[in-house]
Amino acid sequence: MPRNRRIADIAVAVAAVALLAILIALRASVERAQVSVPSTYDTGAHGYAAVYDFLAREGVHVTRYGDPLSQLFSRRGTLVIAGDYALLHVGAAERPVRGLDAWVRGGGTLAIFGRLSPRRDNRFGVPDLTNIHATFARAGCGLRPTAIVVAGAFSQGAAQTCTRDRTTLLRVGNRAAVLAYRHGKGMVIFSTTPSVLDNEHLAQRANAQFAYAVLGGHPVMFDERIYGYVNGRSFWQVLPFPMRVAIVVACTGVLLAVIGANLPFAPPQPSAPADERDSSEYIASLARMLERGGAQRAIVQRLCAHIQTVLGPRSLADGRARDLLERARALGSLARPRAEDVMAAGRLVAMVRKEYRC
């Protein structure tokens, strides 16, 4: 193998290996950049797809809520808002939060799984929290069965209490990690962490029991607006009524035009013949007249006679002239020449004129 060829092959191999290494590094960086969130569409470690499927399989009426909170008053059941500081993303203004607060006070149940902002979310009556550190929580006085131990990442807790209006569902030592309390005519279920229901921990039996005990009694709506899954009006719905009428009229006109252009409603009308005639029509007419009158034999004989007159003196010393002369005599001797014979005689005359200039 030539030396230059070997160097080129080595360079190509090194470039291919380097490109493969870059692609592997880029893919690893993309995978590290993927963030799992408590959404029912998320199948990652921190997603809520498993609890959504689990509750549906157990016969609970579960839905993904993507409508504006102003439409929440027509719903009944439990609204789950999951994720640390998720209530901050419910609405940029105070109006959506006030509407949610009014819905809960009117008899709805709000289930919050995740940290809250003390300045923005204290309207829901969340108690003061202290820092804790635990990976398991035991059932409190307000949870049945009482012997389960639920896994999760618990970093905050409130004072434990067991009254008619406030009860502890999960506890870490003497601190309440998940509690439920009255809020007007409704109820708030508050978990200091969303991990108790995520895909990573729901595989444990105790976490599944806790999920069904807390959310299994009523229809459950998982709020997906905070993760971008918003149900809004379509483009057609936001158009004003006159614009929609104009679009319908325009589409109807286009449809009628297409139908009229492709479906004939009358028999085809032949085009009028041209008024002016050229020389080709005269020649064609003359040829048809001669053909009907049987003039083929006269034409062939006249053409062959002209050839004999021109080539007769030359045939004694010119072999080419003698050959053309014999072909002309053969054509002239035909009793009933056809159109092909007329054409052959014409071509023979053209050859004689070209070669002998006469």
N, C-alpha and C positions, 0 to 999 in steps of 0.2 A: 504494500500500500504506500503511495507517495506520502512524504512527510507533511506536506501542506494539507492533504486530505485528512490525515490523522489528527492534526491540530484542530481543524475545523470541527470534526466529530466530537472531540473532547470539549471544545467550547460550547457546542450545542447541548451536550449532556450536562455540563455545569450550569448553564442557563436554565435548563428544564428543572434541575434539582432546586435551584434558588427560587424559581417561580412557584414550585410546589410548596416550599417552606413558607413563602409569603402568604399563599392562599390558606395554609393551615393556621398560621398566626392570625390572619384576619378573621377566619371563621371562629377561632377560639375567643377573640375579642368581642365578636358579635354575640356569642353565647353568654359571655360574662356580662354583657351590657343588657341582656334581656331581664326585665324586672317582673316579678310575679306579684299581682295585686289581688285583693279579696273580691274578685268579680266572678260571677257564676259562669262566665265564658272562659275563665282562666283555668287551665289544667296544670299549671305549675305548682310548686310546693306550697305557695301561699294563696292559691286561688280557692274559690268556693264552688267549683264545678261539681265536686264530689258530694257536698252537702245538698246541693240542688237536686242532683239525681237521686240521692238517698231518700230525701223527703218525698219526692215524686213517686218513687218505688213503694214507699210505705203508705201511699194513698193520701198524702197531704196535697192540697191544692196550692201549687207554687207557681208564681209568675215572675217575670222580669219586668220591673217597673221602669219605664222610660218616658212617661208623660210629665208635663209640668206639675209642680206640687199644687197648683190651683185646682187641678182635677182630682186631687186626693180625697176630697170630701165626699165623693160619690163611691168611695171604696170602704170596705170594712175588713178588719183582720189585723195582721202584723206587718209593719214595714221594717225591713232589716237594712240598716246603713252600716257597712263594714269598712274598716280601714282607719288607721291612725289619723286623727284630725279630719275625718271625712265630712263632718258637719260644716267645716269651713268652705267646702266645695259645693254645698247644696245650692247656694245662690250667692252671687256677688253682692246683692243688696240684702237688707234686713227683712224684706217682705216675705221671701220664701221661708225663712226660719220662723217668722211669726205665724205664717199659714200652717206650718208643720206643728208648731206648738198648739195652735187652736184645734187642729185635728186630733191631737193626743188628748187634750182636755175635753174634747167632745166624745171620747169613748174609744179612740184607737189605741193600738199598742205599738210603741216604738222600741225596736231592739237595736241598741248601739253596741257594736263590737269594735273597740279600739280606743285610743287615747282621745281626750277632749281638750279643747282650749278653755281654760277657766274663765277668760274674759268674755268669750263669745257664746259659750254653750251652757252657762250657769242658769239660763232660763228654764232648763229642763230639770232643775232640782238635783243635780249631781252633787254628792257630798264631797267633803274634803278628802284628798288622797295623800297617802304617804308611799315612799319607795319601799319595795320589797324585791326579793330575788328568789324565784322558785321555778321549777319545771313541772310541778304537779300541784293540783289543788283537790281538796276533798269536798264531798257534798256538804252543804250547809243545811240549816234547819228548814229551808223552803224548797228542798229538792227531794224528790222520790224517784228511784231508790236512794237511800242514804249512805250506802256503803261504797259507792263508786269513787274512783280516783281518776281525775281527768288530767291529761297531759297538755302542756302549753308553755308559752314563755310569759310568765307573770312577773311584771315589774312594778305594779302599783296595787294598792289595796285601800279600802275604806274601813271605817269602824264597823264591826260586826253587830248586827241587830236582828231581832226576830219579833216584829210587831205585826199588827194587822195591815198597816200601810207600807211597811218596809221589811223585806226579808232577805236573808243571805242565801244565794244559790250555790256558790262555790267559795271556799275559804282556804287561805294559806295561813296556818297558825290561828291567830286571833284577828286576822284581817280578812275582809270580804273582797274577793277578787271578782266575783260576779254577783250582782244583787238586782232585785226587782222591787219597785216601789210605785205607789199611786201618784198620778199626776192629773189632777182634776177627776174627770170620770174615767180616764184611761189609765194606762200603765206604761212605765218605762223599764225595759230590761237593759242593764248596763254591764258590759264586760270590759275590763281594763285592757284586754288584749284581743285581737282578732284571731289569734292562733288556735283557739279552742275548736274552731270549726273549719280550719283550712284543710287542704287536701293531704298535707303531710301528717296531721294528727288524727284526722277522722277515721283512719284505718283501724285505730284502736277501739275496742268494743265500748269502753267507758265514754269516750268522746261521742260516739254515735248515739249512745243512750242519752247523754246530756242534750244533744241536738234535738232528738225527738221529744224529750221531756219539756224543753223550753219552747220549741217551735211547732210541735205536732198538733196542737189543739185547734188552730184556726187557719184560715187561708193566709199564706205567707207571700209577701212581695219583697223581692230583693231589688234595692235601688241601684240601677245601672247608669243613671244619668251622670254621676260623678266620675265614671270611667269612660264617658263619651258615647254611650249607647242611648241616644236620645230619639224619642218618637216625636217628630214634628209634622207640620203640614206639608203637603207636596207642593210642587211648583204650580200645578193647576189650581190648587185650593187658594193660594195666595194671590192669584190674578184677580183683578176686579171683574165684575159681571159683564160690563160692556166689552172688555178685552176678550173674554171667553166667547161671547157671541160673535165677535169679529173673526176669531180664529175658526169657529165652526162654519161661518159663511164662506170664508176663504177656502177651507178644506173641501167644502161641498162644491164650490166652483171648479177647483182643480180636479176633483173626481169626475164631474160631468164633462170637463174638457177631455180628460183621458178616455172616458167611455165614448164620447163622440168621435175622437180621432181613431179609435180602434174597432168600433162596431159600425159597419156600413148600414145605412137606412134606405138606400136607393141602388138600382142596378148600375153597374159601371158604364160610363159614357165614353165611347171611343173618341179619340182626338181627331180633329179635322185634318184632312190631308193638306200638305203644303201646296200653295198656289204656284210657286215657281219650280220649274223642272230644270235639271242640269243635263250635261252631255251624257252622263252614265245611264240615265233613264232612256235617252234616245238610242244609245248603242244596245242596251238590253232589249228594247222593243224591236229594233231591227234584227237582232239575232234570233229572237223568237219567231219573227215573221219568216226569215229565211229557213229556219228549222221546220216550220210547218209546211213550207213550200217545197221541201226536199232539195234544197240547194247545196247539200254537202258534196255531192259528186261533182257538180260544176265548179265549186270552189277549189276542191282538191285538184281537179284536172288543170285549172288555170294556174294554180301555184306550181304544179309539177311541170307544166309547159314552160313557165318562166325559168325554172331551174335547168331544163334541158336546153333552152336557148342560150343561157349563160355558160353552162359547163360543157356543152357539146364539143366545141373546138378544143377545150383544155383537157378533155378526158384522155386524149391519145398520149400526152406526155406527163400528166399529173395523176398519180394514184389516188390522192385525196379527192380530186374532182370526179374521178371515175367511181369511187365509192359512193359519194353523195348522189351522183347521177343514177346509179343503180337503185338506191333507196327511193328516189323520186319516181322512177319508172314503176317500182313495186306499188307505191301508193296510188299512182295514176291508173293502174290496171284494176283497182278495186271496183266491183260493180255497185256495191252499196256501202260506201264508207260511213263510218259512225262519227260521233262528235270527237272521239279520241283521235281518229285518223285526221280530221280537220286540224286539230291542234298539233299533230305531228307534222303535217305539211307546213303549217305556219312556222313552227320552230325550225324546220329544215330551210325554209326561205330566209329566216333570220340568220342562220349560220352561214349561208352562202353570201348574203350581203355583208356580213361581218368579215369573212375571210377574203372575199374577192372584190369587195367594194362595188358591187353592181347588183 
